[in-house]
Amino acid sequence: MRSSIPRRFGQRMKWLRLLMLPLTVVASGLLLAPVATANLRNPGPTFSTGWNSSCSYTRSAQVDPIFNPGTPSMHLHDFFGTTPDENSTYQSLQAGGTTCVLKDDTAGYWAPSLYTLDVNGLPVQRPPIDATIYYFGPPTWAPATVHAFPPNLKMRAGDPESTSPQATNRVWWDCRDTGTYSARSSVPYLCRPGALVRSHILFPTCWDGTAPSAVGDDSAHMSYPIHVTCPVGTVRVPLIQLEITYAITDGTNARLSSGTGLNDPTSIYSLHADFFNAWNPTVHDQLVQGCLNDVVPANCSTPTTPSIDRAVPATAPAGAAVVIGGFHFTGVKSVTFNGKPAAFTVTNNVYLTAIVPSGATSGPISVTTDGGTGTAMLTTGYSPFTFVVT
C-alpha cells in the first residue's frame, strides 16, 4: 500500500496550476507566464505527484560555494539540511551529513537571509525555522519522462539583483497557515495570528544534458518549460519548489541580505535560492522512478529512513536469531550484517527478527526499506553500534 499523502503536500501541488497558464510575450521578448496577483488563492485540482524533503535550518553564513567558491559570498545566506562552506564539493556535502528527515538528501539548499525592522527602524535578522523542498513531476494530464538530476548539478532560481517585483509564479511570499492558503505576494506581509511568514522559490525543470561543471554554476543549462513542455533539446528533471518558513508573523517592511542591501526596501524583491545536487544518487534515482515515472506515479510525501537502536542479543554466532529494534520498519526490503544479506521476518513497525548469515563478520546491521512509500525506492538505516559475530 502506498502511504497516504499529507494534506499540506497535496495543497502545494495545486500551486503548480499557475505554471500551466498561457504564455504572454513581454517587452523584453522573453516568454513568461502571467504574474499572479497578490489576492490569488489556492487554485484548482491536483496536477502532479512527487515527494518532499523536510530540512531544518543549519546556520547563516557569508558563503556560496556555487557562485563564490573559495571566497566569501556577496551577502549572507541561510542554509538548510547541509552546512556548506566556501570550498564545499559534491563529495564533501555527501560526507558531511544532513539535518533533513530523509538522510539520503545531502544536497545543498540556501537562500538570502531575511531581516525586519525593530522599533528603532534598524534591520534585525530573522533566522528561518526550516525548509520543505518539494520535488514534482509534470502535470498528470501532460505526462513526460522525468530524468534524475545528474550528480553535482548546481543552479539558482530567482534574481539576486532584482529591485522590482519578480514574477510570482517563480518566487513569492505567503503565510504558513493551518488548513488554508494565504495570498501570494511579491513581498512578505502581516499574517493572521498563528500563521508564519513563508517564502517560495521555484527552480527550472528542463536540462539540456550538458554535464555539470566541476566548479561553478550550471544555470545556463537549465530552463523553465514553455506552457507544460520543455524546450526542444532539453529533458525534464524534477521540478523543485523550495519553501522556507520564518519564526515571525509580520513581514511588513522586510529586507533581504541580497539585492540593494538592508538599507533599501527594494532588496526584498531579490528573493532567490541555490540548489547543489549532492543526493545519494541511488536513492534519488529510485525516488524519481517510483514517485514520478511509474505507470501510476506515487504521492510519496516524505519517505522515512529506518533507524536501528538495539539488537538482542548483541553478540551471536551465524545461524542465531536476533531481534532488531528501532523505527520505521515498514516495507523492509533487506537486512544485512556488515553487508552480508540475512533472512528476516518483520514483526511490526518497530521490531523484526533476523538470522545471522553464514560468513557474516562483526560490523553494523543495516535495514533497507521502501521509505514507507510502497514504491521501488529504497532507504537504508544503519545501527549506531557494532554487532559482534562470535
TORKOL-4160 file (C-alpha; in steps of 0.2 Angstrom, whole numbers, padded with zeros to 4 digits, m for minus):
390
<pt num="1" X="0000" Y="0000" Z="0000"/>
<pt num="2" X="0006" Y="0017" Z="m0004"/>
<pt num="3" X="0007" Y="0029" Z="0011"/>
<pt num="4" X="m0006" Y="0042" Z="0011"/>
<pt num="5" X="m0001" Y="0060" Z="0006"/>
<pt num="6" X="m0002" Y="0074" Z="0019"/>
<pt num="7" X="m0014" Y="0087" Z="0015"/>
<pt num="8" X="m0001" Y="0100" Z="0015"/>
<pt num="9" X="0009" Y="0091" Z="0002"/>
<pt num="10" X="m0007" Y="0089" Z="m0009"/>
<pt num="11" X="m0010" Y="0108" Z="m0007"/>
<pt num="12" X="0007" Y="0113" Z="m0013"/>
<pt num="13" X="0004" Y="0103" Z="m0029"/>
<pt num="14" X="m0011" Y="0114" Z="m0033"/>
<pt num="15" X="0000" Y="0129" Z="m0035"/>
<pt num="16" X="0008" Y="0121" Z="m0050"/>
<pt num="17" X="m0008" Y="0125" Z="m0060"/>
<pt num="18" X="0000" Y="0143" Z="m0061"/>
<pt num="19" X="0013" Y="0136" Z="m0072"/>
<pt num="20" X="0000" Y="0129" Z="m0084"/>
<pt num="21" X="m0007" Y="0146" Z="m0089"/>
<pt num="22" X="m0005" Y="0153" Z="m0106"/>
<pt num="23" X="0011" Y="0162" Z="m0110"/>
<pt num="24" X="0012" Y="0181" Z="m0113"/>
<pt num="25" X="0026" Y="0190" Z="m0123"/>
<pt num="26" X="0033" Y="0204" Z="m0113"/>
<pt num="27" X="0043" Y="0219" Z="m0119"/>
<pt num="28" X="0060" Y="0211" Z="m0117"/>
<pt num="29" X="0054" Y="0197" Z="m0129"/>
<pt num="30" X="0055" Y="0184" Z="m0115"/>
<pt num="31" X="0041" Y="0172" Z="m0113"/>
<pt num="32" X="0034" Y="0172" Z="m0096"/>
<pt num="33" X="0018" Y="0165" Z="m0088"/>
<pt num="34" X="0006" Y="0179" Z="m0082"/>
<pt num="35" X="0010" Y="0186" Z="m0065"/>
<pt num="36" X="m0001" Y="0180" Z="m0051"/>
<pt num="37" X="m0010" Y="0194" Z="m0042"/>
<pt num="38" X="m0007" Y="0197" Z="m0023"/>
<pt num="39" X="m0025" Y="0191" Z="m0019"/>
<pt num="40" X="m0024" Y="0174" Z="m0029"/>
<pt num="41" X="m0030" Y="0160" Z="m0018"/>
<pt num="42" X="m0025" Y="0142" Z="m0019"/>
<pt num="43" X="m0032" Y="0136" Z="m0037"/>
<pt num="44" X="m0038" Y="0121" Z="m0045"/>
<pt num="45" X="m0036" Y="0102" Z="m0043"/>
<pt num="46" X="m0020" Y="0092" Z="m0040"/>
<pt num="47" X="m0010" Y="0091" Z="m0056"/>
<pt num="48" X="0006" Y="0082" Z="m0051"/>
<pt num="49" X="0014" Y="0069" Z="m0040"/>
<pt num="50" X="0031" Y="0068" Z="m0031"/>
<pt num="51" X="0040" Y="0068" Z="m0014"/>
<pt num="52" X="0046" Y="0081" Z="m0002"/>
<pt num="53" X="0062" Y="0083" Z="0009"/>
<pt num="54" X="0060" Y="0092" Z="0026"/>
<pt num="55" X="0076" Y="0100" Z="0031"/>
<pt num="56" X="0079" Y="0111" Z="0047"/>
<pt num="57" X="0089" Y="0127" Z="0047"/>
<pt num="58" X="0108" Y="0124" Z="0050"/>
<pt num="59" X="0116" Y="0141" Z="0050"/>
<pt num="60" X="0118" Y="0158" Z="0042"/>
<pt num="61" X="0135" Y="0162" Z="0034"/>
<pt num="62" X="0143" Y="0173" Z="0020"/>
<pt num="63" X="0146" Y="0158" Z="0010"/>
<pt num="64" X="0141" Y="0152" Z="m0008"/>
<pt num="65" X="0151" Y="0138" Z="m0015"/>
<pt num="66" X="0142" Y="0139" Z="m0032"/>
<pt num="67" X="0145" Y="0157" Z="m0036"/>
<pt num="68" X="0159" Y="0162" Z="m0024"/>
<pt num="69" X="0169" Y="0146" Z="m0022"/>
<pt num="70" X="0184" Y="0148" Z="m0011"/>
<pt num="71" X="0180" Y="0166" Z="m0006"/>
<pt num="72" X="0166" Y="0175" Z="0005"/>
<pt num="73" X="0150" Y="0177" Z="m0004"/>
<pt num="74" X="0142" Y="0194" Z="m0008"/>
<pt num="75" X="0129" Y="0193" Z="0005"/>
<pt num="76" X="0123" Y="0182" Z="0020"/>
<pt num="77" X="0114" Y="0166" Z="0016"/>
<pt num="78" X="0103" Y="0154" Z="0027"/>
<pt num="79" X="0107" Y="0135" Z="0024"/>
<pt num="80" X="0096" Y="0120" Z="0026"/>
<pt num="81" X="0100" Y="0102" Z="0028"/>
<pt num="82" X="0118" Y="0103" Z="0025"/>
<pt num="83" X="0131" Y="0116" Z="0031"/>
<pt num="84" X="0142" Y="0120" Z="0016"/>
<pt num="85" X="0157" Y="0131" Z="0017"/>
<pt num="86" X="0165" Y="0141" Z="0003"/>
<pt num="87" X="0175" Y="0126" Z="m0003"/>
<pt num="88" X="0161" Y="0113" Z="m0002"/>
<pt num="89" X="0161" Y="0100" Z="m0016"/>
<pt num="90" X="0149" Y="0086" Z="m0021"/>
<pt num="91" X="0160" Y="0074" Z="m0011"/>
<pt num="92" X="0161" Y="0085" Z="0005"/>
<pt num="93" X="0142" Y="0088" Z="0005"/>
<pt num="94" X="0139" Y="0069" Z="0004"/>
<pt num="95" X="0151" Y="0066" Z="0018"/>
<pt num="96" X="0145" Y="0080" Z="0029"/>
<pt num="97" X="0128" Y="0073" Z="0034"/>
<pt num="98" X="0112" Y="0082" Z="0034"/>
<pt num="99" X="0098" Y="0088" Z="0046"/>
<pt num="100" X="0085" Y="0083" Z="0033"/>
<pt num="101" X="0072" Y="0070" Z="0038"/>
<pt num="102" X="0077" Y="0059" Z="0023"/>
<pt num="103" X="0096" Y="0056" Z="0027"/>
<pt num="104" X="0100" Y="0052" Z="0009"/>
<pt num="105" X="0096" Y="0070" Z="0005"/>
<pt num="106" X="0114" Y="0078" Z="0007"/>
<pt num="107" X="0110" Y="0092" Z="m0006"/>
<pt num="108" X="0114" Y="0110" Z="m0003"/>
<pt num="109" X="0099" Y="0122" Z="m0001"/>
<pt num="110" X="0102" Y="0140" Z="0003"/>
<pt num="111" X="0093" Y="0157" Z="0001"/>
<pt num="112" X="0097" Y="0175" Z="0006"/>
<pt num="113" X="0094" Y="0180" Z="0025"/>
<pt num="114" X="0078" Y="0189" Z="0030"/>
<pt num="115" X="0078" Y="0205" Z="0040"/>
<pt num="116" X="0064" Y="0215" Z="0048"/>
<pt num="117" X="0065" Y="0232" Z="0056"/>
<pt num="118" X="0065" Y="0234" Z="0075"/>
<pt num="119" X="0056" Y="0248" Z="0085"/>
<pt num="120" X="0071" Y="0260" Z="0081"/>
<pt num="121" X="0070" Y="0256" Z="0062"/>
<pt num="122" X="0086" Y="0245" Z="0062"/>
<pt num="123" X="0086" Y="0229" Z="0052"/>
<pt num="124" X="0086" Y="0213" Z="0063"/>
<pt num="125" X="0090" Y="0196" Z="0056"/>
<pt num="126" X="0076" Y="0184" Z="0057"/>
<pt num="127" X="0083" Y="0166" Z="0056"/>
<pt num="128" X="0071" Y="0153" Z="0047"/>
<pt num="129" X="0064" Y="0138" Z="0056"/>
<pt num="130" X="0065" Y="0125" Z="0042"/>
<pt num="131" X="0063" Y="0122" Z="0024"/>
<pt num="132" X="0052" Y="0110" Z="0014"/>
<pt num="133" X="0058" Y="0105" Z="m0003"/>
<pt num="134" X="0045" Y="0098" Z="m0015"/>
<pt num="135" X="0051" Y="0088" Z="m0030"/>
<pt num="136" X="0037" Y="0087" Z="m0043"/>
<pt num="137" X="0034" Y="0079" Z="m0059"/>
<pt num="138" X="0024" Y="0086" Z="m0074"/>
<pt num="139" X="0006" Y="0088" Z="m0073"/>
<pt num="140" X="m0003" Y="0071" Z="m0074"/>
<pt num="141" X="m0013" Y="0077" Z="m0089"/>
<pt num="142" X="0003" Y="0081" Z="m0099"/>
<pt num="143" X="0014" Y="0066" Z="m0094"/>
<pt num="144" X="0033" Y="0066" Z="m0098"/>
<pt num="145" X="0048" Y="0055" Z="m0093"/>
<pt num="146" X="0057" Y="0063" Z="m0079"/>
<pt num="147" X="0076" Y="0061" Z="m0078"/>
<pt num="148" X="0086" Y="0061" Z="m0062"/>
<pt num="149" X="0097" Y="0076" Z="m0058"/>
<pt num="150" X="0115" Y="0072" Z="m0063"/>
<pt num="151" X="0127" Y="0072" Z="m0048"/>
<pt num="152" X="0135" Y="0089" Z="m0045"/>
<pt num="153" X="0122" Y="0099" Z="m0054"/>
<pt num="154" X="0122" Y="0117" Z="m0047"/>
<pt num="155" X="0109" Y="0130" Z="m0051"/>
<pt num="156" X="0100" Y="0146" Z="m0045"/>
<pt num="157" X="0082" Y="0152" Z="m0046"/>
<pt num="158" X="0076" Y="0170" Z="m0044"/>
<pt num="159" X="0086" Y="0186" Z="m0047"/>
<pt num="160" X="0098" Y="0191" Z="m0033"/>
<pt num="161" X="0099" Y="0209" Z="m0041"/>
<pt num="162" X="0081" Y="0212" Z="m0044"/>
<pt num="163" X="0075" Y="0229" Z="m0037"/>
<pt num="164" X="0057" Y="0227" Z="m0043"/>
<pt num="165" X="0044" Y="0213" Z="m0041"/>
<pt num="166" X="0048" Y="0196" Z="m0050"/>
<pt num="167" X="0035" Y="0185" Z="m0057"/>
<pt num="168" X="0026" Y="0177" Z="m0043"/>
<pt num="169" X="0024" Y="0161" Z="m0052"/>
<pt num="170" X="0043" Y="0159" Z="m0049"/>
<pt num="171" X="0046" Y="0167" Z="m0032"/>
<pt num="172" X="0033" Y="0173" Z="m0020"/>
<pt num="173" X="0029" Y="0176" Z="m0001"/>
<pt num="174" X="0014" Y="0170" Z="0008"/>
<pt num="175" X="0009" Y="0164" Z="0026"/>
<pt num="176" X="0011" Y="0146" Z="0033"/>
<pt num="177" X="m0006" Y="0143" Z="0040"/>
<pt num="178" X="m0016" Y="0128" Z="0046"/>
<pt num="179" X="m0028" Y="0121" Z="0034"/>
<pt num="180" X="m0029" Y="0136" Z="0022"/>
<pt num="181" X="m0019" Y="0146" Z="0010"/>
<pt num="182" X="m0015" Y="0165" Z="0011"/>
<pt num="183" X="m0012" Y="0177" Z="m0003"/>
<pt num="184" X="0003" Y="0175" Z="m0014"/>
<pt num="185" X="0013" Y="0191" Z="m0015"/>
<pt num="186" X="0029" Y="0198" Z="m0021"/>
<pt num="187" X="0033" Y="0205" Z="m0003"/>
<pt num="188" X="0030" Y="0197" Z="0014"/>
<pt num="189" X="0016" Y="0205" Z="0024"/>
<pt num="190" X="0007" Y="0203" Z="0041"/>
<pt num="191" X="0000" Y="0186" Z="0043"/>
<pt num="192" X="m0015" Y="0182" Z="0054"/>
<pt num="193" X="m0012" Y="0176" Z="0072"/>
<pt num="194" X="m0004" Y="0159" Z="0072"/>
<pt num="195" X="0002" Y="0160" Z="0054"/>
<pt num="196" X="0021" Y="0162" Z="0050"/>
<pt num="197" X="0029" Y="0171" Z="0036"/>
<pt num="198" X="0035" Y="0160" Z="0022"/>
<pt num="199" X="0044" Y="0161" Z="0005"/>
<pt num="200" X="0044" Y="0150" Z="m0010"/>
<pt num="201" X="0056" Y="0148" Z="m0024"/>
<pt num="202" X="0053" Y="0138" Z="m0040"/>
<pt num="203" X="0068" Y="0131" Z="m0049"/>
<pt num="204" X="0069" Y="0127" Z="m0068"/>
<pt num="205" X="0064" Y="0109" Z="m0073"/>
<pt num="206" X="0072" Y="0107" Z="m0090"/>
<pt num="207" X="0090" Y="0102" Z="m0093"/>
<pt num="208" X="0100" Y="0102" Z="m0109"/>
<pt num="209" X="0110" Y="0087" Z="m0105"/>
<pt num="210" X="0127" Y="0096" Z="m0103"/>
<pt num="211" X="0137" Y="0088" Z="m0089"/>
<pt num="212" X="0139" Y="0099" Z="m0073"/>
<pt num="213" X="0154" Y="0109" Z="m0071"/>
<pt num="214" X="0167" Y="0103" Z="m0058"/>
<pt num="215" X="0166" Y="0121" Z="m0050"/>
<pt num="216" X="0153" Y="0134" Z="m0053"/>
<pt num="217" X="0135" Y="0137" Z="m0059"/>
<pt num="218" X="0126" Y="0126" Z="m0072"/>
<pt num="219" X="0111" Y="0138" Z="m0073"/>
<pt num="220" X="0114" Y="0142" Z="m0091"/>
<pt num="221" X="0110" Y="0124" Z="m0095"/>
<pt num="222" X="0093" Y="0124" Z="m0086"/>
<pt num="223" X="0076" Y="0132" Z="m0092"/>
<pt num="224" X="0058" Y="0133" Z="m0087"/>
<pt num="225" X="0045" Y="0124" Z="m0098"/>
<pt num="226" X="0035" Y="0133" Z="m0111"/>
<pt num="227" X="0017" Y="0131" Z="m0105"/>
<pt num="228" X="0020" Y="0112" Z="m0099"/>
<pt num="229" X="0033" Y="0107" Z="m0112"/>
<pt num="230" X="0052" Y="0108" Z="m0110"/>
<pt num="231" X="0060" Y="0117" Z="m0125"/>
<pt num="232" X="0067" Y="0107" Z="m0139"/>
<pt num="233" X="0084" Y="0099" Z="m0135"/>
<pt num="234" X="0081" Y="0098" Z="m0116"/>
<pt num="235" X="0074" Y="0084" Z="m0105"/>
<pt num="236" X="0063" Y="0086" Z="m0089"/>
<pt num="237" X="0071" Y="0084" Z="m0072"/>
<pt num="238" X="0061" Y="0086" Z="m0056"/>
<pt num="239" X="0053" Y="0102" Z="m0053"/>
<pt num="240" X="0060" Y="0109" Z="m0036"/>
<pt num="241" X="0049" Y="0121" Z="m0025"/>
<pt num="242" X="0059" Y="0127" Z="m0010"/>
<pt num="243" X="0048" Y="0133" Z="0004"/>
<pt num="244" X="0056" Y="0142" Z="0019"/>
<pt num="245" X="0046" Y="0146" Z="0035"/>
<pt num="246" X="0052" Y="0160" Z="0047"/>
<pt num="247" X="0048" Y="0162" Z="0065"/>
<pt num="248" X="0039" Y="0179" Z="0063"/>
<pt num="249" X="0021" Y="0183" Z="0059"/>
<pt num="250" X="0024" Y="0201" Z="0052"/>
<pt num="251" X="0034" Y="0203" Z="0037"/>
<pt num="252" X="0030" Y="0221" Z="0034"/>
<pt num="253" X="0045" Y="0231" Z="0028"/>
<pt num="254" X="0056" Y="0216" Z="0027"/>
<pt num="255" X="0073" Y="0217" Z="0018"/>
<pt num="256" X="0084" Y="0203" Z="0011"/>
<pt num="257" X="0103" Y="0202" Z="0013"/>
<pt num="258" X="0104" Y="0202" Z="m0006"/>
<pt num="259" X="0100" Y="0215" Z="m0020"/>
<pt num="260" X="0102" Y="0233" Z="m0014"/>
<pt num="261" X="0106" Y="0229" Z="0004"/>
<pt num="262" X="0097" Y="0231" Z="0021"/>
<pt num="263" X="0095" Y="0250" Z="0020"/>
<pt num="264" X="0085" Y="0249" Z="0004"/>
<pt num="265" X="0067" Y="0242" Z="0005"/>
<pt num="266" X="0068" Y="0236" Z="m0013"/>
<pt num="267" X="0080" Y="0222" Z="m0008"/>
<pt num="268" X="0065" Y="0212" Z="m0003"/>
<pt num="269" X="0062" Y="0209" Z="m0022"/>
<pt num="270" X="0079" Y="0200" Z="m0024"/>
<pt num="271" X="0072" Y="0183" Z="m0017"/>
<pt num="272" X="0082" Y="0169" Z="m0024"/>
<pt num="273" X="0089" Y="0152" Z="m0019"/>
<pt num="274" X="0103" Y="0140" Z="m0024"/>
<pt num="275" X="0102" Y="0121" Z="m0026"/>
<pt num="276" X="0118" Y="0110" Z="m0026"/>
<pt num="277" X="0114" Y="0092" Z="m0030"/>
<pt num="278" X="0123" Y="0080" Z="m0018"/>
<pt num="279" X="0109" Y="0067" Z="m0016"/>
<pt num="280" X="0114" Y="0049" Z="m0014"/>
<pt num="281" X="0112" Y="0045" Z="m0032"/>
<pt num="282" X="0104" Y="0028" Z="m0030"/>
<pt num="283" X="0090" Y="0034" Z="m0019"/>
<pt num="284" X="0087" Y="0050" Z="m0029"/>
<pt num="285" X="0086" Y="0039" Z="m0045"/>
<pt num="286" X="0073" Y="0027" Z="m0036"/>
<pt num="287" X="0063" Y="0042" Z="m0030"/>
<pt num="288" X="0062" Y="0049" Z="m0047"/>
<pt num="289" X="0057" Y="0032" Z="m0054"/>
<pt num="290" X="0045" Y="0027" Z="m0040"/>
<pt num="291" X="0037" Y="0043" Z="m0037"/>
<pt num="292" X="0037" Y="0052" Z="m0054"/>
<pt num="293" X="0039" Y="0039" Z="m0068"/>
<pt num="294" X="0030" Y="0023" Z="m0063"/>
<pt num="295" X="0014" Y="0018" Z="m0073"/>
<pt num="296" X="0004" Y="0026" Z="m0059"/>
<pt num="297" X="0016" Y="0039" Z="m0051"/>
<pt num="298" X="0015" Y="0040" Z="m0032"/>
<pt num="299" X="0012" Y="0054" Z="m0020"/>
<pt num="300" X="0027" Y="0049" Z="m0009"/>
<pt num="301" X="0026" Y="0063" Z="0004"/>
<pt num="302" X="0042" Y="0062" Z="0015"/>
<pt num="303" X="0050" Y="0045" Z="0013"/>
<pt num="304" X="0056" Y="0039" Z="0030"/>
<pt num="305" X="0073" Y="0032" Z="0034"/>
<pt num="306" X="0073" Y="0017" Z="0046"/>
<pt num="307" X="0083" Y="0018" Z="0062"/>
<pt num="308" X="0091" Y="0004" Z="0072"/>
<pt num="309" X="0093" Y="0006" Z="0091"/>
<pt num="310" X="0096" Y="m0011" Z="0098"/>
<pt num="311" X="0099" Y="m0029" Z="0094"/>
<pt num="312" X="0095" Y="m0044" Z="0106"/>
<pt num="313" X="0107" Y="m0052" Z="0108"/>
<pt num="314" X="0121" Y="m0040" Z="0103"/>
<pt num="315" X="0133" Y="m0054" Z="0101"/>
<pt num="316" X="0129" Y="m0071" Z="0092"/>
<pt num="317" X="0136" Y="m0084" Z="0080"/>
<pt num="318" X="0130" Y="m0087" Z="0062"/>
<pt num="319" X="0113" Y="m0096" Z="0062"/>
<pt num="320" X="0107" Y="m0087" Z="0078"/>
<pt num="321" X="0090" Y="m0077" Z="0078"/>
<pt num="322" X="0092" Y="m0059" Z="0083"/>
<pt num="323" X="0078" Y="m0047" Z="0087"/>
<pt num="324" X="0082" Y="m0030" Z="0080"/>
<pt num="325" X="0073" Y="m0015" Z="0087"/>
<pt num="326" X="0070" Y="0003" Z="0080"/>
<pt num="327" X="0058" Y="0013" Z="0070"/>
<pt num="328" X="0051" Y="0014" Z="0053"/>
<pt num="329" X="0052" Y="m0005" Z="0048"/>
<pt num="330" X="0038" Y="m0003" Z="0035"/>
<pt num="331" X="0041" Y="m0010" Z="0018"/>
<pt num="332" X="0058" Y="m0019" Z="0023"/>
<pt num="333" X="0067" Y="m0025" Z="0008"/>
<pt num="334" X="0083" Y="m0032" Z="0016"/>
<pt num="335" X="0093" Y="m0034" Z="0032"/>
<pt num="336" X="0112" Y="m0036" Z="0032"/>
<pt num="337" X="0125" Y="m0039" Z="0045"/>
<pt num="338" X="0141" Y="m0030" Z="0040"/>
<pt num="339" X="0135" Y="m0031" Z="0022"/>
<pt num="340" X="0130" Y="m0049" Z="0022"/>
<pt num="341" X="0112" Y="m0052" Z="0017"/>
<pt num="342" X="0101" Y="m0060" Z="0031"/>
<pt num="343" X="0084" Y="m0069" Z="0031"/>
<pt num="344" X="0072" Y="m0059" Z="0041"/>
<pt num="345" X="0054" Y="m0058" Z="0047"/>
<pt num="346" X="0046" Y="m0042" Z="0051"/>
<pt num="347" X="0035" Y="m0042" Z="0067"/>
<pt num="348" X="0029" Y="m0024" Z="0066"/>
<pt num="349" X="0035" Y="m0006" Z="0063"/>
<pt num="350" X="0047" Y="m0007" Z="0077"/>
<pt num="351" X="0053" Y="m0025" Z="0078"/>
<pt num="352" X="0060" Y="m0038" Z="0066"/>
<pt num="353" X="0069" Y="m0054" Z="0068"/>
<pt num="354" X="0084" Y="m0059" Z="0058"/>
<pt num="355" X="0096" Y="m0074" Z="0056"/>
<pt num="356" X="0114" Y="m0070" Z="0057"/>
<pt num="357" X="0120" Y="m0076" Z="0040"/>
<pt num="358" X="0134" Y="m0088" Z="0037"/>
<pt num="359" X="0150" Y="m0079" Z="0033"/>
<pt num="360" X="0145" Y="m0063" Z="0042"/>
<pt num="361" X="0158" Y="m0053" Z="0051"/>
<pt num="362" X="0157" Y="m0041" Z="0065"/>
<pt num="363" X="0150" Y="m0024" Z="0060"/>
<pt num="364" X="0135" Y="m0013" Z="0058"/>
<pt num="365" X="0117" Y="m0020" Z="0055"/>
<pt num="366" X="0108" Y="m0012" Z="0041"/>
<pt num="367" X="0089" Y="m0012" Z="0037"/>
<pt num="368" X="0083" Y="m0006" Z="0020"/>
<pt num="369" X="0065" Y="m0001" Z="0017"/>
<pt num="370" X="0054" Y="0007" Z="0003"/>
<pt num="371" X="0054" Y="0023" Z="0014"/>
<pt num="372" X="0036" Y="0019" Z="0018"/>
<pt num="373" X="0030" Y="0024" Z="0001"/>
<pt num="374" X="0026" Y="0007" Z="m0007"/>
<pt num="375" X="0037" Y="0012" Z="m0022"/>
<pt num="376" X="0053" Y="0004" Z="m0029"/>
<pt num="377" X="0064" Y="0017" Z="m0019"/>
<pt num="378" X="0075" Y="0011" Z="m0005"/>
<pt num="379" X="0081" Y="0020" Z="0011"/>
<pt num="380" X="0094" Y="0012" Z="0022"/>
<pt num="381" X="0097" Y="0014" Z="0041"/>
<pt num="382" X="0112" Y="0008" Z="0050"/>
<pt num="383" X="0115" Y="0003" Z="0068"/>
<pt num="384" X="0125" Y="0015" Z="0078"/>
<pt num="385" X="0133" Y="0000" Z="0086"/>
<pt num="386" X="0144" Y="m0014" Z="0080"/>
<pt num="387" X="0136" Y="m0031" Z="0081"/>
<pt num="388" X="0148" Y="m0044" Z="0086"/>
<pt num="389" X="0148" Y="m0061" Z="0077"/>
<pt num="390" X="0156" Y="m0075" Z="0088"/>
